[in-house]
């Protein structure tokens, strides 16, 4: 199926569509500054990121270990264990192990537990000043912090591969002769810890983090499997088992094989079991609060698109960091996965990590009787003022999305069991510095964490650019490029919505099945550079009780139309407030006092053309906003031209206004 056929099928299946910016009119004039978008989409690929891409949260000191959380400081016991066949990577000569690690001079075995407790808990040059404590303080706005207490190291009673060759289906067949690969790391590690520190030691901590010598299999299976070796038969003995009768490869989770040495590593888990390459400690801590994974298998057919991708710590946003997902094998973990994405509005509201005053709760059903809601939403990682919104939730009494099949349509969101839409602003600051873009994140969410997407999922990001991103994932040893599958989480790198026309993204979204229309109206930054978006949402089934109206005043040109000028039109909302906003989960009256207007522009006069920087405008009742129309005249154009602007109420399309602006060459 071609991309275009597939995309059409997806849009028809979901009964949702994007609205394309209106075309300009007039004579042919080359691209000029008037074509520059208000809010251009400039997403960055993960593999191109470096630590220079980090931007601090304005006004924040979340990394300060002396800063006291307002609710709770999680006490985490860090228990370090190694094996007879696997020393701690960090104790070996610099870049001396088969994986090319460690990246620093070796640490004495006796100091390993303290090294990792400091690496994740105390700002330093090595961790670039960023810690797990900083992440939690930032994401909870100072409510929750983290502290690590080191224990060990302890020598495990069995070799690494006896624990590692049993956590993925089919691996036990690759267990060396004379060994039984059915060990569970946690009971053995905890027994050693209790024997050394006391039988009741675990009761002194909120969580136990078991750091084992070696690697998370998730961070090496691909890089030291199909990316390093052309076929499984080409894996050399140096990457094979100590048993010469076994193959040098082993099964792994997502694809049929990886090198035996990579497959013998343990897979990190929500039991807080992590290898030395793990940068996903924060992800695993979220699990302990009762939030599940939101990811999938992007490597095997039938492909299932990820739920929230790089925008969510519970999806593969846990892999965010310099260099992207293929740099997660580095020890210490200072590259890919070193700085996970922020928590979504869905997670923050479930966990109580955001104040109710920062969330506007809306009823889809009530919108039809109360009318359009317009609100400004501040970046989710910013420090909010008491009156700032950092998200909107539109509750669905019933998800009316038509059914689709996740096994035949890779972009299918699964069963129609979503409970609400969330809308939030993402800015590349703090933990979100290594997300790909700034913009508006729109998602459907479930209250339950069920497998109705073809995998365990609860948040489904609406992709503003659902077409294949058409990027290479990696290059095989023989030089063959392997493209990212349609299910790869990086397909959502360009998913955010942007304000204005010609941005490379979209400025509105319609879910016709659920009778909702979302608008991205404008973008602004405050004196500290914090990003906010003004957004609107309305029902397709009713405009509310407010009498709607609009007027336009003749436009004023900024100067000659060669090489370009701007006509500014005052637009006035002549409607009046009415109704009380009843039927919503909270009082939304303050957000019912605006309307949204659809704009179109044209120009008469040979050699002139116009560009609308924004096809939408918004004003509150009785107030005026300025609308700009860009105009340019080509060489040899007529001496004069006339720009005409038309504004139509989205709530009541019968309410329209037009005005003109006289321009000269």
Buried (B, 14 or more C-beta within 10 A) or exposed (E): EEEEEBBEBBBEBBBBEBBEBBEBBBBEBEEBEBBBBBBEBEBBEBBEBEBEBBBBBBEBEBBEBEBEBEEEBBEBBBBBBBBEBBBBBBBBEEEEBEBEBBBBEBBEBEBBBBBBBBBBBBBEEBBBBBBBBBBBBBBBBBBBBBBBBBBBBBEBEBBBBBBBBBBBEEBBEBBBEEBEBEBEBBEBBBEBBEEEBEEEBBEEBBBBBBBBBBBBBBBBBBBBBBBBBEEBEEBEEEBBBEBEEBBBBBBBBBBEBBBBBBBBBBBBBBBBBBBBBBBBBBBBBBBBBEBBBBBBBBBBEEBBBBBBBBBBBBBBBBBBBBBBBBBBBBBBBBBBBBBBBBBBBBBBBBBEBBBEBBBBBBBBBBBBBBBBBBBBBBBBBBBBEEEBBBBBBBBBEEBBBEEBEBEEBBBBBBBBBBBBBBBBBBBBBBBBBBBBBBBBBBBBBBEEBBEBBBBBBBBBBBBBBBEBBEBEBBEBEEEEEEEBBBBBBBBBBBBBBBBBBBBBBBBBBBBBBBBBBBBBBBBEEEEEEBBBBBBBBBBBEBBBBBBBBBBBBEBEBBEBBBBBBBBBBBBBBBBEBEBEBEBBEBEBBEBBBBBBBBBBBBBBBEBBBBBBBBBBBBBBBEEBBEBBBBBBBBEEBBEBBBBBBBBBBBBBEEBBBEBBBBBBB
